[in-house]
């Protein structure tokens, strides 16, 4: 059959057939060079999809195959796309776990258990402008992080993110508790089949801090030592392969600031002769110190991700003045914008990240931006509000418009992370090829 096709295309080698043969060859060449660049990436994507589908039914050891596939991708198939800019679109297939199938959900974020009447907030996915963001694949993620470790460093929203990931990974495997302490703020989980460890380090200010006497607000007055990283995390993370750093909402409370062991100012402390430097001063200095501490770690070779500020959505009042979040649908990107505190915190993070990333590159370290702010801003419907406890419980809890219901919008943060891990592999492969060509 092959020879018959060749004969039909090229004909037999006789003088009478030379002119139509040349014409036919030219047409064929045009068709080949026109179709190939368009179809080749599609064929490659189709083959990778079938590969992942075949392996999504079991936790198999396929990292080498995935790595070879990523290295063989043609440059035209890797689209340059800002995955963090886009819109929320309906996803009827979601959620991929429930509060009944996952034990890792914190009680205060277990919205369905405590009577939230609507469920549509769980049925959306993030659609970047100009490309698609695949839904989190737990098998693929665990293969990529096989033999590695991941640390969540920051406040309770970071712990919220880790619990979301545990639930998403439960389709592949449940972890075992290998914590070094019984303190719930410092948990470690291990996935035995993959030798993957995940840990959380609770550090609400990133720097050394402690709560003192009651301040002018309804919380205590916190002392922050802005040039000293919190030892609870900085002394523990050197051997981790990935760090996800976050922080924000605790900086709205009353604080006094120390540098070089000297009191330099405060935020809303109302102390005599102590200048109010605002919360933004403390926030900037804390992230600067955290980045510097990571960059100065000896023998640290991991990747640090800054997970950007997660906006709250209080309406009709502040958190302690009756504010609530009762919306049931996402915003469109043209219906809201970053402003006020949300904007200031976000911009401070970007500015400090830019400086730290430049210093990290000089030392051969990798600092990446996990920019979840825009996607999160558009989800006022994803918070627990009052559905984090029973209505008749004798507890003093404010409406929660800071943390996130699980399942819920922050499951998408794992979509972002997995995509970044995959792109990291492609980037490394390209860097290796470039190094090979120049040597």
C-alpha positions as CSV (number, residue, x, y, z in Angstrom):
1,X,0.0,0.0,0.0
2,X,2.9,2.3,0.8
3,X,4.4,1.9,-2.6
4,X,1.0,2.5,-4.3
5,X,0.6,5.8,-2.4
6,X,4.1,6.8,-3.4
7,X,3.4,5.9,-7.0
8,X,0.2,7.9,-7.0
9,X,2.0,11.0,-5.6
10,X,5.1,10.9,-7.6
11,X,4.2,8.7,-10.7
12,X,6.6,6.6,-12.6
13,X,9.9,8.1,-13.8
14,X,8.9,8.8,-17.4
15,X,9.5,12.1,-19.3
16,X,5.7,12.5,-20.0
17,X,4.9,12.7,-16.4
18,X,7.6,15.2,-15.3
19,X,5.5,18.4,-15.6
20,X,2.4,17.2,-13.6
21,X,4.7,15.4,-11.2
22,X,6.5,18.6,-10.3
23,X,3.2,20.4,-9.9
24,X,1.8,17.7,-7.7
25,X,5.0,17.8,-5.6
26,X,4.7,21.5,-5.1
27,X,1.1,21.3,-4.0
28,X,1.9,18.4,-1.6
29,X,4.8,20.3,-0.1
30,X,2.6,23.4,0.6
31,X,0.0,21.2,2.2
32,X,2.6,19.5,4.4
33,X,4.2,22.7,5.6
34,X,0.9,24.4,6.2
35,X,-0.8,21.6,8.2
36,X,2.2,20.3,10.2
37,X,2.8,23.3,12.5
38,X,-1.0,23.4,13.3
39,X,-1.5,19.8,13.8
40,X,1.6,18.7,15.6
41,X,1.0,20.3,18.9
42,X,-2.6,19.0,18.8
43,X,-1.4,15.5,18.2
44,X,1.1,15.8,21.0
45,X,-1.6,17.2,23.3
46,X,-4.0,14.4,22.4
47,X,-1.4,11.7,23.1
48,X,-0.6,13.3,26.5
49,X,-4.3,13.5,27.4
50,X,-4.7,9.8,26.7
51,X,-1.6,9.1,28.7
52,X,-2.9,11.0,31.7
53,X,-6.3,9.5,31.4
54,X,-4.9,6.0,31.4
55,X,-2.8,6.7,34.5
56,X,-5.4,8.7,36.4
57,X,-7.0,5.4,37.6
58,X,-4.1,4.4,39.7
59,X,-1.1,5.9,41.5
60,X,1.7,4.7,39.1
61,X,5.3,5.7,39.0
62,X,5.4,7.7,35.7
63,X,7.5,10.7,36.5
64,X,10.2,9.7,34.0
65,X,7.7,9.4,31.2
66,X,6.1,12.8,32.1
67,X,9.6,14.4,32.3
68,X,10.6,13.0,28.9
69,X,7.3,14.2,27.5
70,X,7.8,17.7,28.8
71,X,11.3,17.8,27.3
72,X,10.1,16.7,23.9
73,X,7.4,19.3,23.7
74,X,7.9,21.6,20.7
75,X,8.2,25.3,21.6
76,X,5.0,26.1,19.6
77,X,2.9,24.0,22.0
78,X,3.9,25.9,25.1
79,X,1.7,28.9,25.0
80,X,2.8,32.1,26.7
81,X,-0.3,32.9,28.8
82,X,-0.9,34.8,32.1
83,X,-2.8,32.1,34.0
84,X,-3.6,34.6,36.8
85,X,-5.7,36.9,34.6
86,X,-9.2,35.6,33.6
87,X,-12.7,34.9,34.7
88,X,-14.6,32.3,36.6
89,X,-16.7,30.0,34.4
90,X,-19.3,27.4,35.4
91,X,-17.9,23.9,36.1
92,X,-20.8,21.4,36.7
93,X,-18.3,18.6,37.3
94,X,-17.1,20.2,40.5
95,X,-16.6,19.7,43.4
96,X,-14.0,16.9,43.4
97,X,-14.5,16.0,47.1
98,X,-17.1,16.9,49.7
99,X,-17.2,17.6,53.4
100,X,-18.3,13.9,53.8
101,X,-15.4,12.4,51.9
102,X,-12.6,14.6,53.3
103,X,-11.8,14.7,57.0
104,X,-9.1,17.5,56.7
105,X,-11.6,20.4,56.5
106,X,-11.4,22.7,59.5
107,X,-14.6,23.0,61.3
108,X,-14.9,26.8,60.8
109,X,-14.6,26.3,57.0
110,X,-16.9,23.3,56.8
111,X,-19.7,25.4,55.4
112,X,-22.0,22.6,54.1
113,X,-21.9,20.8,57.5
114,X,-23.1,23.9,59.2
115,X,-26.0,24.6,57.0
116,X,-25.0,26.8,54.1
117,X,-28.1,26.6,51.9
118,X,-26.5,27.1,48.5
119,X,-24.0,25.0,46.7
120,X,-23.3,26.8,43.4
121,X,-20.2,28.5,44.9
122,X,-18.5,25.1,44.6
123,X,-19.2,24.8,40.8
124,X,-16.8,27.2,39.2
125,X,-13.4,27.0,37.6
126,X,-10.8,29.6,36.7
127,X,-10.5,30.3,32.9
128,X,-7.4,32.4,32.1
129,X,-7.7,34.9,29.2
130,X,-6.3,33.2,26.1
131,X,-5.6,29.7,27.4
132,X,-7.0,27.0,29.6
133,X,-5.9,26.0,33.1
134,X,-6.3,22.3,33.7
135,X,-8.2,21.1,36.7
136,X,-5.9,19.7,39.4
137,X,-4.8,16.2,38.8
138,X,-3.7,14.6,42.1
139,X,-1.9,11.7,40.5
140,X,0.2,14.0,38.3
141,X,0.9,16.3,41.2
142,X,2.1,13.5,43.4
143,X,4.4,12.2,40.6
144,X,5.9,15.6,40.2
145,X,6.7,15.9,43.9
146,X,7.7,12.3,44.5
147,X,10.5,12.2,47.1
148,X,10.1,15.9,47.8
149,X,8.7,18.2,50.5
150,X,6.4,21.2,50.7
151,X,6.1,23.8,53.5
152,X,3.2,26.2,53.9
153,X,4.6,29.2,55.9
154,X,2.2,31.9,57.1
155,X,-1.2,32.4,58.7
156,X,-4.4,30.4,58.9
157,X,-5.3,31.1,55.3
158,X,-2.1,29.2,54.4
159,X,-3.4,26.3,56.6
160,X,-6.7,26.6,54.8
161,X,-4.8,26.1,51.5
162,X,-3.0,23.1,52.8
163,X,-6.3,21.5,54.0
164,X,-7.7,22.1,50.5
165,X,-4.8,20.3,49.0
166,X,-5.1,17.3,51.3
167,X,-8.7,17.0,50.2
168,X,-7.8,17.2,46.5
169,X,-5.0,14.7,46.9
170,X,-7.4,12.2,48.7
171,X,-8.5,10.9,45.4
172,X,-5.0,9.4,45.0
173,X,-3.9,8.8,48.6
174,X,-4.5,9.8,52.2
175,X,-1.5,11.0,54.2
176,X,-0.3,9.8,57.5
177,X,0.4,12.1,60.4
178,X,4.2,12.4,61.0
179,X,4.1,15.6,63.0
180,X,6.9,16.4,65.4
181,X,4.5,18.0,67.9
182,X,0.9,17.8,68.9
183,X,0.5,21.5,68.2
184,X,-2.1,21.8,65.4
185,X,-0.3,24.9,64.1
186,X,2.7,22.8,63.1
187,X,1.5,19.7,61.3
188,X,3.4,17.3,59.0
189,X,1.8,14.9,56.6
190,X,3.4,12.2,54.6
191,X,2.2,10.4,51.5
192,X,4.0,7.0,51.8
193,X,3.5,5.8,48.3
194,X,5.2,8.9,46.9
195,X,7.6,9.7,49.8
196,X,6.1,13.2,49.7
197,X,5.9,15.3,52.9
198,X,3.7,18.4,53.4
199,X,4.0,20.6,56.5
200,X,2.5,23.8,57.9
201,X,4.3,26.4,59.9
202,X,1.9,28.9,61.5
203,X,3.6,32.3,61.7
204,X,1.0,35.1,61.4
205,X,3.5,37.9,61.1
206,X,6.5,36.0,59.6
207,X,8.7,37.8,62.0
208,X,9.2,37.2,65.8
209,X,6.1,38.5,67.6
210,X,4.1,38.0,70.7
211,X,0.8,39.3,72.1
212,X,0.8,41.6,75.0
213,X,-1.8,43.6,76.9
214,X,-5.1,44.4,75.3
215,X,-4.8,47.1,72.8
216,X,-7.2,49.8,71.7
217,X,-9.0,47.4,69.4
218,X,-10.8,44.2,70.4
219,X,-7.5,42.2,70.0
220,X,-4.3,42.2,72.0
221,X,-1.4,44.6,71.3
222,X,1.2,42.7,69.4
223,X,4.9,43.3,69.5
224,X,6.7,42.7,66.2
225,X,10.5,42.5,65.9
226,X,10.6,43.5,62.2
227,X,14.2,42.6,61.6
228,X,14.0,39.1,63.1
229,X,12.4,36.2,61.2
230,X,10.2,33.9,63.3
231,X,12.5,31.0,64.4
232,X,9.5,28.7,64.4
233,X,9.7,28.5,60.6
234,X,13.1,29.8,59.5
235,X,15.0,27.2,61.5
236,X,12.9,24.3,60.0
237,X,12.6,24.9,56.3
238,X,16.1,24.6,54.9
239,X,15.6,21.0,53.7
240,X,12.3,21.6,52.1
241,X,12.0,21.5,48.3
242,X,9.1,24.0,48.0
243,X,8.0,26.8,50.3
244,X,4.7,28.6,49.9
245,X,4.9,31.9,51.8
246,X,1.9,34.0,52.7
247,X,0.7,36.6,55.2
248,X,-1.6,39.6,55.5
249,X,-4.7,39.8,57.7
250,X,-2.9,39.8,61.1
251,X,-1.3,43.1,60.2
252,X,-4.5,45.0,60.5
253,X,-4.4,44.5,64.3
254,X,-2.8,46.8,66.8
255,X,1.0,46.4,66.8
256,X,4.1,48.0,68.1
257,X,7.3,47.7,66.0
258,X,10.9,47.0,67.1
259,X,14.0,47.2,65.1
260,X,17.5,46.5,66.5
261,X,15.7,45.8,69.8
262,X,14.4,49.4,69.9
263,X,10.8,50.6,69.7
264,X,10.5,52.5,66.4
265,X,6.7,53.0,66.1
266,X,3.4,51.3,65.9
267,X,0.1,50.7,64.1
268,X,-3.0,52.0,66.0
269,X,-1.4,51.6,69.4
270,X,-2.4,55.0,70.8
271,X,0.7,55.0,73.0
272,X,2.1,58.4,74.0
273,X,5.2,59.5,72.1
274,X,5.1,56.4,69.8
275,X,4.7,57.4,66.2
276,X,2.0,55.6,64.2
277,X,3.9,54.2,61.2
278,X,0.8,52.4,59.9
279,X,0.3,48.7,59.2
280,X,1.9,49.0,55.8
281,X,5.2,49.8,57.3
282,X,5.2,46.7,59.4
283,X,3.9,44.6,56.5
284,X,6.6,45.7,54.1
285,X,9.4,45.2,56.7
286,X,8.1,41.7,57.7
287,X,8.2,40.5,54.1
288,X,11.5,42.1,53.5
289,X,12.9,40.2,56.5
290,X,11.3,36.9,55.5
291,X,12.7,37.1,51.9
292,X,16.1,38.0,53.1
293,X,16.2,35.2,55.6
294,X,15.2,32.6,53.0
295,X,17.8,34.0,50.5
296,X,20.5,33.7,53.3
297,X,19.8,30.1,54.2
298,X,22.8,27.9,53.8
299,X,22.5,25.0,51.4
300,X,18.8,25.8,50.6
301,X,18.1,24.7,47.0
302,X,14.3,24.8,46.9
303,X,11.8,26.9,45.2
304,X,10.0,29.6,47.2
305,X,6.5,30.7,46.1
306,X,5.0,33.9,47.3
307,X,1.2,33.2,47.4
308,X,-0.1,36.7,47.1
309,X,-2.6,38.4,49.4
310,X,-6.1,36.9,49.7
311,X,-8.7,39.7,49.8
312,X,-11.5,39.6,52.3
313,X,-15.0,40.5,51.3
314,X,-16.8,42.2,54.2
315,X,-19.7,44.3,53.2
316,X,-21.9,46.7,55.2
317,X,-19.4,46.9,58.0
318,X,-16.0,45.7,59.2
319,X,-15.4,42.3,60.6
320,X,-16.2,43.4,64.2
321,X,-19.0,45.8,63.2
322,X,-21.5,43.4,61.6
323,X,-19.8,43.1,58.2
324,X,-20.8,40.0,56.2
325,X,-20.4,38.2,52.9
326,X,-23.7,36.9,51.6
327,X,-23.2,36.9,47.8
328,X,-23.8,33.6,46.0
329,X,-22.0,34.2,42.7
330,X,-18.5,35.4,41.5
331,X,-17.8,38.8,40.3
332,X,-16.9,39.4,36.7
333,X,-13.5,41.1,36.3
334,X,-15.2,44.4,35.2
335,X,-17.5,44.4,38.3
336,X,-14.8,45.0,41.0
337,X,-11.2,46.0,41.4
338,X,-8.5,46.0,44.0
339,X,-8.6,49.0,46.2
340,X,-7.8,50.3,49.7
341,X,-6.1,47.8,52.0
342,X,-6.3,44.9,49.5
343,X,-4.4,47.0,46.9
344,X,-1.8,48.3,49.3
345,X,-0.9,44.8,50.7
346,X,-0.8,43.4,47.2
347,X,1.5,46.1,45.8
348,X,3.8,45.9,48.8
349,X,4.2,42.2,48.2
350,X,5.0,42.7,44.5
351,X,7.5,45.4,45.3
352,X,9.3,43.3,47.9
353,X,9.1,40.2,45.7
354,X,10.8,42.0,42.8
355,X,13.8,43.1,45.0
356,X,14.1,39.6,46.6
357,X,13.8,37.7,43.4
358,X,16.7,39.7,41.9
359,X,18.8,38.9,44.9
360,X,17.7,35.2,44.8
361,X,18.8,34.9,41.1
362,X,22.3,36.1,42.0
363,X,22.6,33.2,44.4
364,X,21.1,30.6,42.1
365,X,17.9,30.5,44.0
366,X,14.4,30.4,42.6
367,X,11.6,32.7,43.8
368,X,8.2,32.5,42.1
369,X,5.0,34.5,42.2
370,X,1.9,32.4,42.9
371,X,-0.4,35.3,42.1
372,X,-3.8,34.3,43.4
373,X,-5.1,37.8,44.3
374,X,-7.1,38.6,41.2
375,X,-8.9,35.3,41.0
376,X,-9.6,35.4,44.7
377,X,-10.9,39.0,44.6
378,X,-13.6,37.8,42.2
379,X,-15.0,35.3,44.7
380,X,-17.0,37.1,47.4
381,X,-19.3,34.0,47.5
382,X,-16.7,31.6,48.7
383,X,-16.4,32.5,52.4
384,X,-18.0,30.7,55.4
385,X,-19.8,33.8,56.7
386,X,-21.8,32.5,59.7
387,X,-21.7,28.9,58.4
388,X,-18.7,27.8,60.4
389,X,-20.5,26.7,63.5
390,X,-24.0,25.7,64.6
391,X,-26.4,28.6,65.0
392,X,-27.3,27.6,68.6
393,X,-23.7,27.2,69.8
394,X,-22.7,29.5,72.7
395,X,-19.6,30.9,71.0
396,X,-18.4,34.4,70.1
397,X,-17.5,34.2,66.4
398,X,-17.8,36.9,63.9
399,X,-18.9,36.4,60.3
400,X,-15.9,34.9,58.5
401,X,-15.2,36.7,55.2
402,X,-11.5,36.0,55.3
403,X,-11.1,32.2,55.2
404,X,-12.6,30.0,52.5
405,X,-15.3,27.2,52.4
406,X,-14.0,23.8,51.5
407,X,-14.8,22.7,48.8
408,X,-14.5,26.2,47.4
409,X,-12.6,28.8,45.4
410,X,-9.2,28.1,46.9
411,X,-9.1,24.6,45.4
412,X,-8.1,26.5,42.3
413,X,-4.9,27.6,44.0
414,X,-3.7,24.0,43.6
415,X,-4.6,24.3,39.9
416,X,-2.2,27.2,39.7
417,X,0.5,25.5,41.7
418,X,0.5,22.3,39.5
419,X,0.6,24.4,36.4
420,X,3.6,26.3,37.7
421,X,5.4,23.0,38.7
422,X,4.9,21.7,35.2
423,X,6.2,24.9,33.6
424,X,9.1,24.7,36.0
425,X,10.0,21.4,34.4
426,X,9.6,22.8,30.9
427,X,11.8,25.8,31.8
428,X,14.5,23.6,33.3
429,X,14.5,21.4,30.2
430,X,14.9,24.5,28.0
431,X,17.7,25.8,30.2
432,X,19.5,22.5,29.9
433,X,19.1,22.5,26.1
434,X,20.4,26.1,26.0
435,X,23.4,25.2,28.2
436,X,24.1,22.1,26.0
437,X,24.1,24.2,22.8
438,X,26.4,26.9,24.3
439,X,29.0,24.4,25.5
